[in-house]
Amino acid sequence: MKGFLNEFKKFIMRGNVIDLAVGVIIGGAFQAIVNSLVNDIVSPVLSLATKGVNLADKFIVLTSEDVTFATVEAAKEAGYATLNYGGFITAIINFLIMAFVIFLLVKAINKVSELGKKKVEEAPAAPTTKICPYCKSEISIEATRCPHCTSENI
């Protein structure tokens, strides 16, 4: 049992697990900010641009009967199943905003990490060809005879 607990402790204390836990916690907190951005800023602007259409109120009642409801809640209270495509569109907008912000953060972190690194100049690659001193043709570095002019010991 003690070996099992030591192995578990070693697993938990690895950097990847701790980094993942911190990422999940920050992501959860960040999601509240993105939801507020979408619900309180983006959706009203879209509603203004679409002349009062609210994405959250867009739904389809799944029934063969000819019924209409003003809100999703009213349809659910009446016992009907609904397809809430407005909520799905809002979730897509949330995802795109979150993905864009994370992209910007990773890009900034990569740029900052590159600033601290010294650029190592690569050594030039060893030549693979040489010029024949007689006919000036380019030949393999390993050649002992020019394939163009047939001169030897080049």
Residue frames as a rotation matrix with the C-alpha (Angstrom) as fourth column:
MET 1
0.575 0.818 0.000 0.00
0.818 -0.575 0.000 0.00
0.000 0.000 -1.000 0.00
LYS 2
0.412 -0.489 -0.769 2.87
0.198 -0.776 0.600 2.38
-0.889 -0.399 -0.223 0.84
GLY 3
-0.659 -0.672 0.338 4.44
0.425 0.037 0.904 1.80
-0.620 0.740 0.261 -2.61
PHE 4
-0.104 0.739 0.666 1.11
0.977 -0.050 0.208 2.62
0.187 0.672 -0.717 -4.24
LEU 5
0.784 0.413 -0.464 0.81
0.540 -0.822 0.181 5.89
-0.306 -0.392 -0.867 -2.30
ASN 6
-0.045 -0.885 -0.464 4.40
0.134 -0.465 0.875 6.85
-0.990 -0.023 0.139 -3.16
GLU 7
-0.679 -0.154 0.718 3.71
0.695 0.179 0.696 6.15
-0.236 0.972 -0.014 -6.83
PHE 8
0.357 0.890 0.283 0.52
0.917 -0.392 0.077 8.25
0.180 0.232 -0.956 -6.67
LYS 9
0.624 -0.201 -0.755 2.43
0.298 -0.833 0.467 11.10
-0.723 -0.516 -0.459 -4.97
LYS 10
-0.504 -0.863 0.041 5.11
0.295 -0.127 0.947 10.95
-0.812 0.489 0.319 -7.66
PHE 11
-0.388 0.465 0.796 2.38
0.915 0.093 0.391 11.09
0.108 0.880 -0.462 -10.34
ILE 12
0.658 0.736 -0.159 0.60
0.753 -0.649 0.113 14.06
-0.020 -0.194 -0.981 -8.76
MET 13
0.486 -0.526 -0.698 3.79
0.182 -0.720 0.669 16.04
-0.855 -0.452 -0.254 -8.22
ARG 14
-0.336 -0.570 0.750 4.89
0.879 0.097 0.467 15.81
-0.338 0.816 0.468 -11.85
GLY 15
-0.791 -0.087 -0.605 4.86
0.006 -0.991 0.134 19.18
-0.611 0.102 0.785 -13.55
ASN 16
-0.892 0.452 -0.018 2.43
-0.024 -0.006 1.000 18.18
0.452 0.892 0.017 -16.29
VAL 17
-0.229 0.852 -0.470 -0.35
0.861 0.403 0.310 17.24
0.454 -0.333 -0.826 -13.87
ILE 18
-0.213 0.101 -0.972 0.03
0.716 -0.661 -0.225 20.42
-0.665 -0.744 0.068 -11.85
ASP 19
-0.923 -0.150 -0.353 0.16
-0.119 -0.763 0.635 22.54
-0.365 0.629 0.686 -15.02
LEU 20
-0.697 0.717 -0.021 -2.98
0.306 0.324 0.895 20.83
0.649 0.617 -0.445 -16.29
ALA 21
-0.088 0.672 -0.735 -4.80
0.996 0.076 -0.049 21.46
0.022 -0.736 -0.676 -13.00
VAL 22
-0.475 -0.142 -0.868 -3.85
0.323 -0.946 -0.022 25.14
-0.819 -0.291 0.495 -13.03
GLY 23
-0.992 0.077 -0.100 -4.95
-0.121 -0.340 0.933 25.39
0.038 0.937 0.346 -16.67
VAL 24
-0.432 0.887 -0.160 -8.35
0.677 0.437 0.593 23.85
0.596 0.148 -0.789 -15.94
ILE 25
-0.047 0.400 -0.916 -8.94
0.905 -0.371 -0.208 26.17
-0.422 -0.838 -0.344 -12.98
ILE 26
-0.648 -0.240 -0.723 -7.93
0.006 -0.951 0.310 29.29
-0.762 0.197 0.617 -14.92
GLY 27
-0.945 0.322 0.053 -9.94
0.091 0.104 0.990 28.10
0.314 0.941 -0.127 -17.93
GLY 28
-0.213 0.907 -0.363 -13.04
0.943 0.288 0.165 27.74
0.254 -0.308 -0.917 -15.77
ALA 29
-0.056 0.134 -0.989 -12.62
0.569 -0.810 -0.142 31.25
-0.820 -0.571 -0.031 -14.41
PHE 30
-0.854 -0.332 -0.401 -11.88
-0.124 -0.618 0.776 32.59
-0.506 0.712 0.487 -17.88
GLN 31
-0.719 0.647 0.256 -15.04
0.623 0.436 0.649 30.95
0.308 0.626 -0.716 -19.24
ALA 32
0.113 0.771 -0.626 -17.16
0.897 -0.350 -0.269 33.17
-0.427 -0.531 -0.732 -16.97
ILE 33
-0.307 -0.303 -0.902 -15.48
-0.026 -0.945 0.326 36.23
-0.951 0.124 0.282 -18.47
VAL 34
-0.996 -0.075 -0.039 -16.05
-0.044 0.063 0.997 35.01
-0.072 0.995 -0.066 -22.04
ASN 35
-0.393 0.919 0.012 -19.70
0.909 0.387 0.158 34.13
0.140 0.073 -0.987 -21.29
SER 36
0.153 0.414 -0.897 -20.23
0.577 -0.774 -0.259 37.62
-0.802 -0.478 -0.358 -19.91
LEU 37
-0.665 -0.469 -0.581 -18.53
-0.198 -0.640 0.743 39.13
-0.720 0.609 0.332 -22.96
VAL 38
-0.931 0.332 0.152 -20.77
0.281 0.385 0.879 37.18
0.233 0.861 -0.451 -25.32
ASN 39
-0.186 0.953 -0.241 -24.03
0.971 0.215 0.104 37.56
0.151 -0.215 -0.965 -23.37
ASP 40
0.313 0.327 -0.892 -23.59
0.669 -0.742 -0.037 41.16
-0.674 -0.585 -0.451 -22.22
ILE 41
-0.159 -0.454 -0.876 -21.68
-0.291 -0.827 0.482 42.74
-0.943 0.332 0.000 -25.12
VAL 42
-0.952 -0.299 -0.072 -21.57
-0.154 0.262 0.953 40.65
-0.266 0.918 -0.295 -28.31
SER 43
-0.553 0.799 0.238 -25.17
0.828 0.559 0.046 39.39
-0.097 0.223 -0.970 -28.28
PRO 44
0.265 0.689 -0.674 -26.71
0.493 -0.698 -0.519 42.85
-0.828 -0.195 -0.525 -27.72
VAL 45
-0.358 -0.444 -0.821 -24.57
-0.485 -0.663 0.570 44.28
-0.798 0.603 0.022 -30.54
LEU 46
-0.987 0.050 0.155 -25.64
0.152 0.631 0.761 41.41
-0.060 0.775 -0.630 -32.82
SER 47
-0.205 0.974 -0.097 -29.23
0.893 0.145 -0.425 42.00
-0.400 -0.174 -0.900 -31.72
LEU 48
0.136 0.179 -0.974 -28.88
-0.033 -0.982 -0.185 45.68
-0.990 0.057 -0.128 -32.63
ALA 49
-0.708 -0.501 -0.498 -27.35
-0.511 -0.125 0.851 44.79
-0.488 0.857 -0.168 -35.99
THR 50
-0.912 0.411 0.015 -30.15
0.332 0.714 0.616 42.27
0.243 0.567 -0.787 -36.70
LYS 51
-0.527 0.715 0.459 -32.90
-0.472 -0.696 0.541 44.70
0.707 0.069 0.704 -35.56
GLY 52
-0.048 0.515 0.856 -33.75
-0.995 -0.096 0.003 43.20
0.084 -0.851 0.518 -32.19
VAL 53
0.642 0.234 -0.730 -33.22
-0.282 0.958 0.059 39.50
0.713 0.168 0.681 -32.85
ASN 54
0.204 -0.532 0.822 -31.89
-0.963 0.041 0.266 37.80
-0.175 -0.846 -0.504 -29.70
LEU 55
-0.330 -0.417 -0.847 -29.92
-0.653 0.749 -0.115 34.62
0.682 0.515 -0.520 -30.38
ALA 56
-0.961 -0.087 0.263 -30.81
-0.264 0.573 -0.776 33.08
-0.083 -0.815 -0.574 -27.03
ASP 57
-0.208 0.971 0.121 -34.53
-0.514 -0.003 -0.858 33.20
-0.832 -0.241 0.500 -27.96
LYS 58
-0.059 0.148 -0.987 -34.07
-0.979 0.186 0.087 31.26
0.197 0.971 0.133 -31.20
PHE 59
-0.715 -0.087 0.694 -35.52
-0.335 0.914 -0.230 27.75
-0.614 -0.396 -0.682 -30.99
ILE 60
-0.457 0.607 -0.650 -37.74
-0.647 0.275 0.711 25.27
0.610 0.746 0.266 -32.80
VAL 61
-0.065 0.533 0.844 -40.55
-0.846 0.420 -0.330 23.38
-0.530 -0.735 0.423 -31.08
LEU 62
-0.877 -0.328 -0.350 -40.24
-0.463 0.770 0.438 19.69
0.126 0.547 -0.828 -31.97
THR 63
-0.427 0.812 0.398 -43.83
0.084 0.474 -0.877 18.71
-0.900 -0.341 -0.271 -32.61
SER 64
-0.779 0.240 0.579 -46.17
0.621 0.164 0.766 18.07
0.089 0.957 -0.277 -35.50
GLU 65
0.268 0.897 -0.352 -48.77
0.922 -0.344 -0.176 20.35
-0.279 -0.277 -0.919 -33.90
ASP 66
-0.048 -0.206 0.977 -49.10
0.576 -0.805 -0.142 23.97
0.816 0.556 0.157 -35.00
VAL 67
0.783 0.226 -0.580 -48.00
0.619 -0.372 0.692 25.72
-0.059 -0.901 -0.431 -31.80
THR 68
0.068 -0.774 0.629 -45.82
0.335 -0.576 -0.745 28.77
0.940 0.262 0.220 -31.18
PHE 69
0.635 0.019 -0.772 -44.24
0.768 -0.117 0.629 30.07
-0.079 -0.993 -0.089 -28.03
ALA 70
0.921 -0.265 0.285 -42.52
-0.202 -0.951 -0.233 33.36
0.333 0.157 -0.930 -27.27
THR 71
0.116 -0.910 0.397 -39.71
-0.990 -0.138 -0.026 31.81
0.079 -0.390 -0.917 -25.24
VAL 72
-0.426 -0.389 -0.817 -37.96
-0.326 0.908 -0.262 28.50
0.844 0.155 -0.514 -24.75
GLU 73
-0.980 0.030 0.197 -39.13
-0.186 0.212 -0.959 28.45
-0.071 -0.977 -0.202 -21.14
ALA 74
-0.181 0.983 -0.031 -42.78
-0.870 -0.175 -0.462 28.77
-0.459 -0.056 0.886 -22.18
ALA 75
0.199 0.213 -0.956 -42.46
-0.773 0.635 -0.020 25.84
0.603 0.743 0.291 -24.59
LYS 76
-0.690 -0.524 -0.500 -40.76
-0.106 0.756 -0.646 23.71
0.716 -0.393 -0.577 -21.95
GLU 77
-0.815 0.456 0.357 -43.41
-0.454 -0.122 -0.882 24.59
-0.359 -0.882 0.307 -19.35
ALA 78
0.183 0.920 -0.346 -46.06
-0.963 0.097 -0.252 23.43
-0.198 0.380 0.904 -21.83
GLY 79
0.351 -0.084 0.933 -44.21
-0.244 0.954 0.177 20.10
-0.904 -0.289 0.314 -22.06
TYR 80
1.000 0.000 -0.027 -42.75
-0.027 0.200 -0.980 20.42
0.006 0.980 0.200 -25.55
ALA 81
0.252 -0.960 0.122 -39.23
0.726 0.271 0.632 19.46
-0.639 -0.071 0.766 -26.58
THR 82
0.928 0.034 -0.371 -37.26
-0.160 -0.863 -0.479 22.27
-0.336 0.504 -0.796 -28.17
LEU 83
0.335 -0.856 0.394 -34.24
0.940 0.273 -0.206 22.54
0.069 0.439 0.896 -30.44
ASN 84
0.808 -0.019 -0.589 -32.37
0.245 -0.898 0.365 25.57
-0.536 -0.439 -0.721 -29.08
TYR 85
0.413 -0.675 0.611 -30.18
0.884 0.136 -0.447 26.55
0.218 0.725 0.653 -32.02
GLY 86
0.686 -0.149 0.712 -29.72
-0.119 -0.989 -0.091 30.09
0.717 -0.022 -0.696 -30.67
GLY 87
0.822 -0.393 0.413 -27.98
-0.430 0.048 0.902 28.72
-0.374 -0.918 -0.129 -27.60
PHE 88
0.567 -0.619 0.544 -25.78
0.677 0.726 0.121 26.59
-0.469 0.300 0.831 -29.84
ILE 89
0.501 -0.367 0.783 -24.78
0.542 -0.573 -0.615 29.62
0.675 0.733 -0.088 -31.91
THR 90
0.787 -0.195 0.585 -23.96
-0.513 -0.733 0.446 31.47
0.342 -0.651 -0.677 -28.69
ALA 91
0.748 -0.528 0.402 -21.79
0.010 0.615 0.789 28.53
-0.664 -0.586 0.465 -27.57
ILE 92
0.485 -0.574 0.659 -19.94
0.872 0.268 -0.409 28.63
0.058 0.773 0.631 -30.90
ILE 93
0.595 -0.245 0.765 -19.30
0.001 -0.952 -0.306 32.37
0.803 0.183 -0.566 -30.47
ASN 94
0.850 -0.281 0.446 -18.04
-0.490 -0.107 0.865 31.68
-0.195 -0.954 -0.228 -26.92
PHE 95
0.644 -0.614 0.456 -15.69
0.511 0.789 0.342 29.00
-0.570 0.013 0.822 -28.24
LEU 96
0.474 -0.460 0.751 -14.32
0.740 -0.254 -0.623 31.19
0.477 0.851 0.220 -31.04
ILE 97
0.697 -0.212 0.685 -13.66
-0.379 -0.920 0.100 34.10
0.609 -0.329 -0.721 -28.69
MET 98
0.797 -0.402 0.450 -11.98
-0.343 0.313 0.886 31.83
-0.497 -0.860 0.112 -26.13
ALA 99
0.577 -0.595 0.559 -9.87
0.747 0.661 -0.068 30.13
-0.329 0.457 0.827 -28.82
PHE 100
0.548 -0.356 0.757 -8.82
0.402 -0.682 -0.611 33.53
0.733 0.639 -0.231 -30.22
VAL 101
0.746 -0.263 0.612 -7.82
-0.607 -0.645 0.464 34.87
0.272 -0.718 -0.641 -26.81
ILE 102
0.722 -0.507 0.472 -5.86
0.018 0.695 0.719 31.70
-0.692 -0.510 0.510 -26.00
PHE 103
0.579 -0.502 0.643 -4.16
0.802 0.210 -0.559 31.96
0.146 0.839 0.525 -29.40
LEU 104
0.610 -0.327 0.722 -3.12
-0.103 -0.936 -0.337 35.53
0.786 0.131 -0.605 -28.60
LEU 105
0.782 -0.310 0.541 -1.83
-0.586 -0.069 0.807 34.51
-0.213 -0.948 -0.236 -25.16
VAL 106
0.649 -0.557 0.518 0.23
0.462 0.830 0.313 31.61
-0.604 0.036 0.796 -26.55
LYS 107
0.567 -0.427 0.704 1.58
0.646 -0.300 -0.702 33.83
0.510 0.853 0.106 -29.30
ALA 108
0.678 -0.297 0.672 2.63
-0.477 -0.874 0.095 36.47
0.559 -0.385 -0.734 -26.73
ILE 109
0.762 -0.398 0.511 4.22
-0.331 0.439 0.835 33.86
-0.557 -0.806 0.202 -24.46
ASN 110
0.618 -0.541 0.570 6.16
0.743 0.638 -0.200 32.38
-0.255 0.548 0.797 -27.39
LYS 111
0.587 -0.389 0.710 7.38
0.269 -0.733 -0.625 35.85
0.763 0.558 -0.326 -28.41
VAL 112
0.710 -0.313 0.631 8.54
-0.684 -0.519 0.512 36.65
0.167 -0.796 -0.583 -24.86
SER 113
0.723 -0.455 0.519 10.29
0.032 0.774 0.633 33.28
-0.690 -0.441 0.574 -24.54
GLU 114
0.623 -0.506 0.597 12.13
0.759 0.205 -0.618 33.89
0.191 0.838 0.511 -27.84
LEU 115
0.744 -0.329 0.582 13.43
-0.250 -0.944 -0.215 37.23
0.620 0.014 -0.785 -26.57
GLY 116
0.684 -0.446 0.577 15.30
-0.642 0.009 0.767 35.54
-0.347 -0.895 -0.280 -23.73
LYS 117
0.654 -0.433 0.620 17.02
0.437 0.886 0.158 33.00
-0.618 0.167 0.769 -25.95
LYS 118
-0.131 -0.765 -0.630 20.26
-0.506 -0.495 0.706 33.68
-0.853 0.412 -0.322 -27.76
LYS 119
0.880 0.369 -0.300 20.08
-0.428 0.339 -0.838 32.97
-0.208 0.865 0.456 -31.43
VAL 120
0.085 -0.839 0.537 22.60
-0.036 0.536 0.843 30.27
-0.996 -0.091 0.016 -32.23
GLU 121
0.241 -0.078 -0.967 24.09
-0.934 -0.288 -0.210 30.66
-0.262 0.954 -0.142 -35.65
GLU 122
0.844 0.101 0.527 24.08
0.001 0.982 -0.189 27.43
-0.537 0.160 0.828 -37.56
ALA 123
-0.269 -0.963 -0.013 27.36
-0.194 0.041 0.980 26.25
-0.944 0.266 -0.197 -38.99
PRO 124
0.114 0.312 -0.943 27.30
-0.973 -0.158 -0.170 26.25
-0.202 0.937 0.285 -42.76
ALA 125
0.810 0.258 0.526 26.63
-0.182 0.964 -0.194 22.85
-0.557 0.061 0.828 -44.24
ALA 126
-0.253 -0.931 0.264 29.56
-0.023 0.279 0.960 20.99
-0.967 0.237 -0.092 -45.72
PRO 127
-0.102 0.213 -0.972 29.71
-0.929 -0.369 0.017 21.44
-0.355 0.905 0.236 -49.49
THR 128
0.318 0.296 0.901 28.42
-0.020 0.952 -0.305 18.56
-0.948 0.079 0.308 -51.58
THR 129
0.831 -0.074 0.552 29.79
0.556 0.149 -0.818 19.77
-0.022 0.986 0.165 -54.91
LYS 130
0.028 -0.839 -0.543 32.96
0.229 -0.523 0.821 21.32
-0.973 -0.148 0.177 -56.30
ILE 131
0.827 0.189 -0.530 34.01
-0.402 -0.461 -0.791 23.04
-0.394 0.867 -0.305 -59.51
CYS 132
0.598 -0.629 0.496 36.27
0.754 0.651 -0.084 21.29
-0.270 0.424 0.864 -61.99
PRO 133
0.173 -0.591 -0.788 39.41
0.087 -0.787 0.610 23.49
-0.981 -0.174 -0.084 -62.41
TYR 134
-0.780 -0.530 0.334 39.60
0.329 0.108 0.938 22.65
-0.533 0.841 0.090 -66.11
CYS 135
-0.665 0.574 0.478 36.08
0.555 -0.049 0.831 22.92
0.500 0.818 -0.286 -67.52
LYS 136
-0.928 0.222 0.299 34.47
-0.356 -0.769 -0.531 24.82
0.112 -0.600 0.793 -64.62
SER 137
-0.088 0.912 -0.402 31.54
-0.242 0.372 0.896 22.32
0.966 0.176 0.188 -64.40
GLU 138
-0.052 0.171 0.984 29.93
-0.998 -0.050 -0.044 21.53
0.041 -0.984 0.173 -61.08
ILE 139
-0.055 -0.046 -0.997 30.67
-0.252 0.967 -0.031 17.97
0.966 0.250 -0.065 -59.98
SER 140
0.870 0.397 -0.293 30.23
0.118 0.408 0.905 15.82
0.479 -0.822 0.308 -56.88
ILE 141
0.551 -0.664 0.506 32.67
-0.834 -0.468 0.293 16.49
0.042 -0.583 -0.812 -54.04
GLU 142
0.400 -0.345 0.849 33.60
-0.298 0.827 0.476 12.77
-0.867 -0.444 0.228 -54.05
ALA 143
0.998 0.028 0.060 34.45
0.048 0.318 -0.947 12.65
-0.046 0.948 0.316 -57.78
THR 144
0.184 -0.983 0.024 38.03
0.194 0.060 0.979 11.76
-0.964 -0.175 0.202 -58.77
ARG 145
-0.807 -0.347 0.478 37.39
0.525 -0.050 0.850 12.37
-0.271 0.937 0.222 -62.46
CYS 146
-0.542 0.603 -0.585 35.27
-0.484 -0.794 -0.369 15.07
-0.687 0.083 0.722 -64.10
PRO 147
-0.128 0.547 0.827 32.31
0.530 0.742 -0.409 13.51
-0.838 0.386 -0.385 -65.94
HIS 148
0.810 0.474 -0.345 32.27
0.021 -0.613 -0.790 16.44
-0.586 0.633 -0.507 -68.37
CYS 149
0.637 -0.631 -0.443 35.90
-0.757 -0.405 -0.512 16.83
0.143 0.662 -0.736 -69.47
THR 150
0.906 -0.157 -0.393 37.31
0.177 0.984 0.014 13.58
0.385 -0.082 0.919 -68.02
SER 151
0.044 -0.912 0.407 40.23
-0.519 -0.369 -0.771 15.30
0.854 -0.178 -0.489 -66.27
GLU 152
0.363 -0.001 -0.932 41.72
0.536 0.819 0.207 13.31
0.763 -0.574 0.298 -63.41
ASN 153
-0.280 -0.535 -0.797 42.75
0.949 -0.029 -0.314 14.11
0.145 -0.844 0.516 -59.80
ILE 154
-0.259 0.264 0.929 40.57
0.183 -0.931 0.316 17.11
0.949 0.251 0.192 -59.38
